[in-house]
Amino acid sequence: MPYTVDFTNVSTVGLESSPVANALAGLRANESRYYKNKYDHDFTVHPVAEAPEVLEYVNRVLSEERGIVIASTPLEVTAFEVDGLRMSYVFYESGLAVNVMYAIAEGGKRAVGFKLSEGMDVPEELESRFKFARQKSKLAGVIRGSFFVIKGEY
């Protein structure tokens, strides 16, 4: 069942199995607030079983671009278009959030972003490959993030 993320009253709905559920809920709410404020877009997530094509797309980009396979269990996904960008997100049980930003126009920005919830360790599959910068968030505490530019066509 879809869930529109409320960034005013942060909820762990759909994320309860995560050992860092509160921090992951804050991270998800932080993303929701960003899209609402910048694009007036309601950030709505779905259990993976309801939109497996989003997980398959993100997995394909990670695998083909960098040979990355995320070990954690995916919990929720979302995909939408705003301002000429196709956005896809996967939220994982470990507290990891992965997003694929893909500009529809040729030559636009295309990248994969990783965000780590406060309290989680850097996943082994990312640890030696990326450096993570820290960012403070009122909703999510300290978020660590990294990204890479997509070179292929998807």
N, C-alpha and C positions, 0 to 999 in steps of 0.2 A: 504494500500500500504506500503511495507517495506521501512524503512528509515535507511540508514547506518549513524550512528552518527559521525559527524565531530567534533573532539575535538580541532581543530585549529580555526574554525569559529563556535562558539557555537550558536545553533539555538533552538528556542522554538517550532519547528515544532512538532505537535502532543500533545503538552503540554499546549496549549494556554488557556485552561479553568482553569488551576491551579492558585490559588491566589499567588503562589510563583513560577510562570512559569520560570522566569529567573534563580532562584536558583536551581530548579529541573532540568532545562536544563544543568546547570553547573555540577550537581551531575551525571547526565546521561553521560555527556562528560568526566567526571573524570573516570567513569567506562570504557568507551570506550578507553581512553588513556591507562589505566592499561592493558587491554587485548591486545591492539595493541603492546605495548612495551614488555610485558612479553611473549606473545604467538603468536604474529603476526596474531591476529584474528580481523577481522572487526566486530565491535559490531553493529548488525542490529536489530532494533526493529520493531514491528508490532502493529497496533491497536488491542485491545483485541478481537474484532469481527473476526479478521483474524486468530487467533490462540487461541481459547477459551480453548483448552486442556492444555495450559501452566498455565493459571489462575486456572483451575480446579485442576491441580497437586499441585501448591503452596498452594491453599486453603485447599486441603486434608492434606498436611503435617502440616500446621499450626493448623488445627482443631484436627487431630489425636494425634499430639505430645503435644500440650499445650491448646487445646480448644480455640484457638484464631480465631476470625472472624474480619477481617479488615472492618471498616465501610465506609471508603472512596471509591470513585468511581475509579476503575482501568482504566488507560488510555492506557498503552502500555505494551507489554510483549516481551520477547525473551527467547529462549532456544538453547543451543549449547553444544558441547563437546570440551574440550581442555585438553590435558595432562592427560587423564584418569579421568577427572572430568566432570560430567553432571551438567551444570549450567542453572538455570532458574531464570528469573527476572520478577518482576511486578513493574511498576511505577504508583503511585496513584496520583489522583488530589490534595490531601492534601499536597503533597511534599514528601511523604514516598516512599522509594524504599525497596522492600523485595527481597532477593535472597536466593535460595536453592542451596547449593553446595553439590553434592552427588558423592562421589568416586565410580567408577564402580567396582573397586577391593574390595573384602571383607576386612574389617578391615581398610579401608582408611578413610580420613576425610569426615565427613558428618555433615553439620550445616546449620542453617538458620540465615541470617544476616538481620539486619534492619538498614537503613540509613535515617536520617532526614535531609531534605533540610534546609538551613539557613532561618530563619524567620517563620518556622512552629512550632506549639506547639506539644509536645509529644502526640500522639493519646491516647485517654482514655483507649482503650483496651490494651495498652502496658505500660502505665504510672506506675502502681503499681507493675508491674512484672519484669521490666528491669531497669538497670542503664545504662545511655548512656555516653560513653566517647567522648571527642571532638578531632577532627582532622582538621587541616587547609589544604585547597586545593586552588591552584591558580585558578582553574576553578570553584569551588563550594563555596568558602568562608569557613565558619566553618561547617563541617559535624559532626553530632552526630551519633554515631553508637553503636549497641549492637548485641549480637548473642546468640544462644543456640545450643547445640549439639543434633543431631538427633539420637534417640535410635532405632526407628523402621526400617522396610524394605520398601522401596518404589521403 
